[in-house]
Amino acid sequence: MQLIAAAVSLMTLIFVASVVVFFGEPAISFVGGLFGAKQHKTRSKRLTPNQEAIGDESQLYYEVKSSSLPLMSDRVTINTRYMPTLSNGHLGATVYDEAMYMNGLYEGSGGNSHRAKIPALLMGRVNFSSTDIDRRATRKYVFNGRDGYFMETIDCEFAYIEHRMYVHQKYIRLFVSDVFARRKPESMSGGVIKLKYPPLTGTSDDINFDQPREYYSNRQVKGTTKTAEAGASVQSIFMIYMEPVEQISLTGSYWDKNETMVMSVDKSEANARSELDYAQKILSAQGGNYQLFQDHVEAWRKTWSKGSIQVYGDVQLAKVTQFAQYYLLSSVPADSPYLPPQYSEVFYGCGRTGLAKGGAGADYQGHVFWDNEMYIMPALMPFQPDTVKKMLRYRSAVAKKAADNAKRFGGSGFHFPWESAFSGNDVSPDDCDASHPDCHWKKLFVTTAVSWAIRQYYSITRDRDYMINTDYLGCDITREIARFLADRAMYNPKTARYDIFNMTGPDDWHPNVNNNAFTLAAASLAIHWARYFSCLCQRNDREEVPDEWIQKALYLNLPYDNVKRLHFQHQGFDPAVDRPVKQADTIMLTYPLNWNVSSDIMKNDLEMYETITNDRSPAMTWSWFTIGWKWVNDKNRMNTYFLKSYQDYLIQPFKIWTEYNELSAADQAAGNVNFLPGMGGFVQSLVHGYAGIRIRPDMLEFYNPMPPNGATKMVLNGFKYLGSVLTFTIEEDKTTIFVNSSSAQYQLILKRNVTSAVEESLTEGETVIIDGSSNGFFIYTSVSETCEHPRDYIYMPWGYSPFVNRAHLTSSLMQSLTFSLFLTLSFTR
């Protein structure tokens, strides 16, 4: 008997080793669980609705491992709301959901437009013919946020099973379902494994499907959306897929089996066929299933090598950071696809909940909002500027619709809709009342956000192709945005200022107001930038952006109290009456706008608005507070709001972000999940808050860089600036810069913020250590632009400028000198 037991143990060990060889690295964590390796379990800060907290048993920063899944109130049905998403910018799916979605595929017109549901035909789930076997089986769920896959492992009485699913990062039209099963040595009779799949019917709510037909040994079906957006046509889709395997028998002489099933989806029949054919070619070779998976993993590793943020010393914060980046990157175009989309195929923007969600009546229906430019792009910009350029192209592609939208209510230039989708038309819900039919049109800040994203992109890249290439229209877009905003500004002889009346700011609990502070500041920046950019475009800048527009940008009627030294959210705003505010609005002058204002005014704004902001505001509000408190040197408040920005919005175990802190069923009904703006705000709080980076038109400014609270260091890998690639390792009062590669066109210079500092060239392969980096430093190039820099201010009362801080105004002489300096600097910029 001892010999038999020893033999069985040896066979088990051999089996486990073969699993590692077959599936590669991810199986290692599964093996550790089998052999009783000690696992440190973590618990969700808040309970998932209708169930106990779900633990994350993995200590790897890029991996989640759990013994249970989020469930509905019946404690049986999987709550796919909180399941992870698998996407690559072309195709997106939620694990165990019956639908998937594709870039640019929408159904419906106007406010009914939504992402068209594609049946997730291969989204199978392993089960058994016997409920007793199922009940006694041990299931583990692994989600890898580095390599982009979900895996369920099952240890049942007759077999070990691994079921892995992923949306391919290289072959971007493919959804892959891979099942490996091996019979246990002690199971003489074996058993049968079953897989259950969503049905394919002849019709659906969104797509009319033809009858499936054979494509070699596979199946092909064509579908057509039912209703097009206004001015567009219905769209076709081709699905080519292998026959789903419904059961795997491990009986008789069968001891192990692998079944890999692939589904290819595209608007082009040729592209869909091509990628499925190539996948089958790979699978036909020995170890082909492993090779197909490795191609996916290598594509993801290449994406991460382009740039990312890593946090050390706090594994839970490291996980939050990693998975936020994964969800963002998986929602935008893949870095290097095998068969890139046709150049005419645009990436149709990043919706608030990514590509794996957006069906009718849910998740903002996959529409594009200003979040695309203000929350998501800036999180990716320092590391993936090429991806951001693809995202910006969406606004260029729909620019004519922006011109039409501006004209709808008497405007000129370009005004981008509150919500848009495939065509670029306004697809906002029809929920405006009769007295304000233009309620969504009044959100002028949407258009200012597009200008801001262009500004930040050019400042960090100096990409002339974006300026002159007709596919991007960079020079025209910035000018036409400035035209629209200048056209809205009307002169008020009583104040000798320009007003923009009847608008709605980011805080839409206060609609139809006059002179929203954020919108005015953003409009001023957009007009100033347009003048500068037109010069860079080698056009006559004063013809493109007339002095009349600049005059308006300089004299907008920004709501400001010179006694209390703070901004009011809009004209007539009373903080005692007009409370609460829904979300960040006025505090966004400090960040992301980097508005030129004294630090005491920044602090006063933050102090007032933190007391009247709705405590259940969307997550990104607290990220802006985090960055704001950093810039006024209040480290305690910075850390407090940083924790608030993610702890209240994170659903375990799969690190799913919610729009609101979902504490009830009512919260779930109101909010949306996989909320990318919250993740984008969080990532920005690391880069622009803790790392203290401001992107200026002429430099990178680093203000007191430090690791986030609880971490020992933070590394910004692959930070792109003017063609150079840098890595910043940030520790307490120490920053190390490694120059991965340097640009031949723009030689970078480092200057430390100390009186004795000299300019230091940053040379490729060089490591520079900055001790005492809390003093800050600057990185810029000696190659300056010949155009006058944007002025980036509104003329305000004396003492408003950052050159004049009220705390230092102790003598009339100093006041006079500082004010004179301010005027000199203002007029010479």
Rosetta blueprint (number, residue, H / E / L):
1 M L
2 Q H
3 L H
4 I H
5 A H
6 A H
7 A H
8 V H
9 S H
10 L H
11 M H
12 T H
13 L H
14 I H
15 F H
16 V H
17 A H
18 S H
19 V H
20 V H
21 V H
22 F H
23 F H
24 G L
25 E L
26 P L
27 A H
28 I H
29 S H
30 F H
31 V H
32 G H
33 G H
34 L H
35 F L
36 G L
37 A L
38 K L
39 Q L
40 H L
41 K L
42 T E
43 R L
44 S L
45 K L
46 R L
47 L L
48 T L
49 P L
50 N L
51 Q L
52 E L
53 A L
54 I L
55 G L
56 D E
57 E L
58 S L
59 Q L
60 L L
61 Y L
62 Y L
63 E E
64 V E
65 K E
66 S E
67 S L
68 S L
69 L L
70 P L
71 L E
72 M L
73 S L
74 D L
75 R L
76 V L
77 T L
78 I E
79 N L
80 T H
81 R H
82 Y H
83 M L
84 P L
85 T E
86 L E
87 S E
88 N L
89 G L
90 H L
91 L E
92 G E
93 A E
94 T E
95 V L
96 Y L
97 D L
98 E L
99 A E
100 M E
101 Y E
102 M E
103 N L
104 G L
105 L L
106 Y E
107 E E
108 G L
109 S L
110 G H
111 G H
112 N H
113 S L
114 H E
115 R E
116 A L
117 K L
118 I E
119 P E
120 A L
121 L L
122 L L
123 M L
124 G L
125 R E
126 V E
127 N E
128 F E
129 S L
130 S L
131 T H
132 D H
133 I H
134 D H
135 R H
136 R H
137 A L
138 T E
139 R E
140 K E
141 Y E
142 V E
143 F E
144 N E
145 G L
146 R L
147 D L
148 G L
149 Y E
150 F E
151 M E
152 E E
153 T E
154 I E
155 D E
156 C L
157 E L
158 F L
159 A E
160 Y E
161 I E
162 E E
163 H E
164 R E
165 M E
166 Y E
167 V E
168 H L
169 Q L
170 K L
171 Y L
172 I L
173 R L
174 L E
175 F E
176 V E
177 S E
178 D E
179 V E
180 F E
181 A E
182 R E
183 R E
184 K L
185 P L
186 E L
187 S L
188 M L
189 S L
190 G L
191 G E
192 V E
193 I E
194 K E
195 L E
196 K E
197 Y L
198 P L
199 P L
200 L L
201 T L
202 G L
203 T E
204 S L
205 D L
206 D L
207 I E
208 N E
209 F E
210 D L
211 Q L
212 P L
213 R E
214 E E
215 Y E
216 Y L
217 S L
218 N E
219 R E
220 Q E
221 V E
222 K E
223 G E
224 T E
225 T E
226 K L
227 T L
228 A L
229 E L
230 A L
231 G L
232 A L
233 S L
234 V L
235 Q L
236 S E
237 I E
238 F E
239 M E
240 I E
241 Y E
242 M L
243 E L
244 P L
245 V L
246 E L
247 Q E
248 I E
249 S E
250 L E
251 T L
252 G L
253 S L
254 Y L
255 W L
256 D E
257 K E
258 N E
259 E E
260 T E
261 M E
262 V E
263 M E
264 S E
265 V E
266 D E
267 K L
268 S L
269 E H
270 A H
271 N H
272 A H
273 R H
274 S H
275 E H
276 L H
277 D H
278 Y H
279 A H
280 Q H
281 K H
282 I H
283 L H
284 S L
285 A L
286 Q L
287 G L
288 G H
289 N H
290 Y H
291 Q H
292 L H
293 F H
294 Q H
295 D H
296 H H
297 V H
298 E H
299 A H
300 W H
301 R H
302 K H
303 T H
304 W H
305 S H
306 K H
307 G L
308 S E
309 I E
310 Q E
311 V E
312 Y E
313 G L
314 D L
315 V H
316 Q H
317 L H
318 A H
319 K H
320 V H
321 T H
322 Q H
323 F H
324 A H
325 Q H
326 Y H
327 Y H
328 L H
329 L H
330 S L
331 S L
332 V L
333 P L
334 A L
335 D L
336 S L
337 P L
338 Y L
339 L L
340 P L
341 P L
342 Q L
343 Y L
344 S L
345 E L
346 V L
347 F L
348 Y L
349 G L
350 C L
351 G L
352 R L
353 T L
354 G L
355 L L
356 A L
357 K L
358 G L
359 G L
360 A L
361 G L
362 A L
363 D H
364 Y H
365 Q H
366 G H
367 H L
368 V E
369 F L
370 W L
371 D H
372 N H
373 E H
374 M H
375 Y H
376 I H
377 M H
378 P H
379 A H
380 L H
381 M L
382 P L
383 F L
384 Q L
385 P H
386 D H
387 T H
388 V H
389 K H
390 K H
391 M H
392 L H
393 R H
394 Y H
395 R H
396 S H
397 A H
398 V L
399 A H
400 K H
401 K H
402 A H
403 A H
404 D H
405 N H
406 A H
407 K H
408 R H
409 F L
410 G L
411 G L
412 S L
413 G L
414 F L
415 H L
416 F L
417 P L
418 W L
419 E L
420 S E
421 A L
422 F L
423 S L
424 G L
425 N L
426 D L
427 V L
428 S L
429 P L
430 D L
431 D L
432 C L
433 D L
434 A L
435 S L
436 H L
437 P L
438 D L
439 C L
440 H L
441 W L
442 K L
443 K L
444 L L
445 F H
446 V H
447 T H
448 T H
449 A H
450 V H
451 S H
452 W H
453 A H
454 I H
455 R H
456 Q H
457 Y H
458 Y H
459 S H
460 I H
461 T H
462 R L
463 D L
464 R H
465 D H
466 Y H
467 M H
468 I H
469 N L
470 T L
471 D L
472 Y L
473 L L
474 G H
475 C H
476 D H
477 I H
478 T H
479 R H
480 E H
481 I H
482 A H
483 R H
484 F H
485 L H
486 A H
487 D H
488 R H
489 A L
490 M E
491 Y E
492 N E
493 P L
494 K L
495 T L
496 A L
497 R E
498 Y E
499 D E
500 I L
501 F L
502 N L
503 M E
504 T L
505 G L
506 P L
507 D L
508 D L
509 W L
510 H L
511 P L
512 N L
513 V E
514 N L
515 N L
516 N L
517 A H
518 F H
519 T H
520 L H
521 A H
522 A H
523 A H
524 S H
525 L H
526 A H
527 I H
528 H H
529 W H
530 A H
531 R H
532 Y H
533 F H
534 S H
535 C H
536 L H
537 C L
538 Q L
539 R L
540 N L
541 D H
542 R H
543 E H
544 E H
545 V L
546 P L
547 D H
548 E H
549 W H
550 I H
551 Q H
552 K H
553 A H
554 L H
555 Y L
556 L E
557 N L
558 L L
559 P L
560 Y E
561 D E
562 N L
563 V L
564 K L
565 R L
566 L E
567 H E
568 F L
569 Q L
570 H L
571 Q L
572 G L
573 F L
574 D L
575 P L
576 A L
577 V L
578 D L
579 R L
580 P L
581 V E
582 K L
583 Q L
584 A L
585 D L
586 T H
587 I H
588 M H
589 L H
590 T L
591 Y L
592 P L
593 L L
594 N L
595 W L
596 N L
597 V L
598 S L
599 S H
600 D H
601 I H
602 M H
603 K H
604 N H
605 D H
606 L H
607 E H
608 M H
609 Y H
610 E H
611 T H
612 I H
613 T E
614 N L
615 D L
616 R L
617 S L
618 P L
619 A L
620 M H
621 T H
622 W H
623 S H
624 W H
625 F H
626 T H
627 I H
628 G H
629 W H
630 K H
631 W H
632 V L
633 N L
634 D L
635 K H
636 N H
637 R H
638 M H
639 N H
640 T H
641 Y H
642 F H
643 L H
644 K H
645 S H
646 Y H
647 Q H
648 D L
649 Y L
650 L E
651 I E
652 Q L
653 P L
654 F L
655 K L
656 I E
657 W E
658 T E
659 E L
660 Y L
661 N L
662 E L
663 L L
664 S L
665 A H
666 A H
667 D H
668 Q H
669 A H
670 A H
671 G L
672 N L
673 V E
674 N L
675 F L
676 L H
677 P H
678 G H
679 M H
680 G H
681 G H
682 F H
683 V H
684 Q H
685 S H
686 L H
687 V H
688 H H
689 G H
690 Y H
691 A L
692 G L
693 I E
694 R E
695 I E
696 R L
697 P L
698 D L
699 M L
700 L E
701 E E
702 F E
703 Y L
704 N L
705 P L
706 M L
707 P L
708 P L
709 N L
710 G L
711 A L
712 T L
713 K E
714 M E
715 V E
716 L E
717 N E
718 G E
719 F E
720 K E
721 Y E
722 L L
723 G L
724 S E
725 V E
726 L E
727 T E
728 F E
729 T E
730 I E
731 E E
732 E L
733 D L
734 K E
735 T E
736 T E
737 I E
738 F E
739 V E
740 N E
741 S E
742 S L
743 S L
744 A L
745 Q L
746 Y L
747 Q L
748 L E
749 I E
750 L E
751 K E
752 R E
753 N L
754 V L
755 T L
756 S L
757 A L
758 V L
759 E L
760 E E
761 S E
762 L L
763 T L
764 E L
765 G L
766 E L
767 T E
768 V E
769 I E
770 I E
771 D E
772 G L
773 S H
774 S H
775 N H
776 G L
777 F E
778 F E
779 I E
780 Y E
781 T E
782 S L
783 V L
784 S L
785 E L
786 T L
787 C L
788 E L
789 H L
790 P L
791 R L
792 D L
793 Y L
794 I L
795 Y L
796 M L
797 P L
798 W L
799 G L
800 Y L
801 S L
802 P L
803 F L
804 V L
805 N L
806 R H
807 A H
808 H H
809 L L
810 T L
811 S L
812 S H
813 L H
814 M H
815 Q H
816 S H
817 L H
818 T H
819 F H
820 S H
821 L H
822 F H
823 L H
824 T H
825 L H
826 S H
827 F H
828 T H
829 R L
